[in-house]
């Protein structure tokens, strides 16, 4: 399987909703078994909530502040982040070019 970033980014933002008034900032890229991959490019407010699977972020471009369980850290292109299932997390202060791959995998509730 192969996916290219350009067409996915061109499809963003997606449909608007109460949760994402500026449009959904993510697009599905790949899936196999329990694994799924998305591109995520939030602008303004990142309204994501805890997920039911473990996840990895691979920052493709830009910078942001990443808040994980109330701990703040700076992230930039080239960084990788791990978030266990059900942990609270989101991005703030995203640069205009902030984009990250997100990989979800494993059982519901994570591999604790």
N, C-alpha and C positions, 0 to 999 in steps of 0.2 A: 504494500500500500504506500502511496505517496500523496502528499498534499502540499500545495504551494501557498505561501503566506499572502501574496498579492491579492488574489481573488477573494480570500476570506476577509481581508481588511476592507476591500472595496464594498463588501456586503454590509459593513457596519456604519452607523448603528442600525439595528434591526427594529422590530416593532416596539412602539411605545406602550407603557403600562403604568399603573399607579406606582409600582416599585421602581420602574425605569422610565421616568417621564421624558428623558432625552433619547430614549431608544435603548434596547438591550445592547450592551457593549461586548457581546460574545457571539461566537459562531462555532458550531460543531465542525470538527475537522476529520477525525478518525474514530473508529470504535472497533473493538474486538473483545469478545468475552466480557470481563468486568472492567476492561480498560476503555477510557474515552479521552480524547484530546480536544481541547478548544483553544481558540485564540481569544484573548481577553484584552480589551482596550478601553478601560473606563475613562470617562471624561466627567469633570465636575465631582459628583458624589458617587462613591462606590457603595452600593446598597446590598452587596452580597451578604448572605447569612451563612452560618455553619453548614457544612456539607456532610452527607452520610458516609462518604468514602474518604480514605486518605488521599492527599493530593500533593503534587509538586508544581511549582511555578518555575519557569525558565524565562527570565527577563530578556526580551529581544532587543528592545530599544527604550531610551528615555530613563527617567528617574522618578522615584516616588518615595513616600514614607509608607512603611508596612507596619501595621499594628496587628500583633498576634498576642491574644490573651493579655491585653493592656500593655504589652511591651512594644516600644516603638524602635524601628531601625530604618536607616536609609538603605535603599536598594537602587541598583543601576544595571544597565545592560551588561550581560554576562553573569549575573547573580542567579543562583538557584535557591529555592525556599521549599521547605517541607512543612506541611500542616496536617497533623493527625485529624481523623474524622471527628466531627462535633466541636472542634476548637473554634472560638470566635476569632475572626480576622477580617481585615479589609485594607485597602490602599487609600492614602490621602496625599494631597499635594502632588498629583501626577503631572509630569511635564506633558506638553501637547503631543509629544511623540511616544508616550509610554505605551508599550505593547508587551504582553507576556503570553507564552504558551502555558496552558494548564493541563495537567495529566491527572485524571482520577483513576483509581484502580482498587481492586480488592473487595472484600466482603463489606456489607453494610455494617457500620460501626467501626470499621478500620481493622487493622492487624494488631490490635493491642495485646 
